[in-house]
Amino acid sequence: MRAARRAVIRRLTLEAYQVEGKIVQGILHRAPEDGRWMVGDTSLDEWLAQNEGQDITAILIPTESDRQMETKVCRTCGREYSNTSCPYCREVRLRLRGR
């Protein structure tokens, strides 16, 4: 299920790019010299300071987790899926919209 989890995270990342969101990916750690929170080489403290006073939504999702993704049943087609929406119905909607 880790591959499915990563696929959902990638889709969320693409959607964040479309609304000009800031994406940082890497290992969350504290900088040894001053204890700042870092993701890879990006300081979260600096990013948060740059956006101080703005209305933001921060989504922090661990890429790997032992928690199983919930399986749902689509109310339209009745198929089981574990993504954010039914991939079968999504594909049909996109095809009908000409995409």
N, C-alpha and C positions, 0 to 999 in steps of 0.2 A: 504494500500500500504506500510505500515511501515515494514511488514513482508518481502515483496519483496525487499525493500531497504536493510534490514539487510542481506538477502540472498546474494545480490550482494556484500555487504561489506565483508561477510564471504568468498566468493569466491576470492575476491581480496586479502584477508588476507592469504588464503591458497597459492595463487600464490606467494605472497611475501615471505612466509616461504620457498618455493621451491628454491628461488634464494638467500636464507640466509639473508633476510631482517630483520630489527628490527621492531617488532610490539609492540606498547604500546596502551593500551585501558583503558579508565577510564574517569573521569570528568576532563576537562581542567580548570585549576584554577591557581591563583598566590599564591605562598607560603606566608603566612602572615608575617613571620619573615624577609624575604629579597626581596620579590616581584618577585622571579624567576618563570618562566612558568613551570607548572607541569601538567602531565597527570597521574592521580592516585598518586602513590608514585614515579614516574619516573620524574627526572628533565630533561626538554628538553634542557636547557642550557648546562648541562653536556654532554648529548648525542651529541649535535651539536659540542661542543668543541672536543669530541673524534674523530669526523669525519671531522674536519677542514682540508681543502686542498684537500679533496676527491670529486670526481664527484658523487653527490647523487641526488636522486629524492625523494622528500617528498610529501606524499599524506595524507592530513588531511581531513577526511570525518566525518561530524557529523552523528551520528547513527540515530538520529531522526530529521525530518524536516517536515515542513508543506507543502513544495513544492511537488507536485505530480510527480511521475515518468512518463517520456514520454513513450507513447505507440507507438511502431513502427510496421511496416508490413514487414515480412520476404520476401526478394526478391526471395528466392528459393521456399518456400512452400506457401507463401501468408497468413500465420497465423499471428495474432497480438501477440506481446510479449512486456514485459517491462524490461527485463534484458539486459545485455550487448550483448548477442547474442541469437538467436532463440533456445530455449531449445529442441524443437522437432528435428531440423536439427542437433544440437550438439549431441544429443543422437544417432541419426542415424550414424553420422560420427564416433563416438566412437565405436559403434557396428561393423561397417564395418572395422574398424582398429583392431578389435579383443580385445578391452579393456573392 
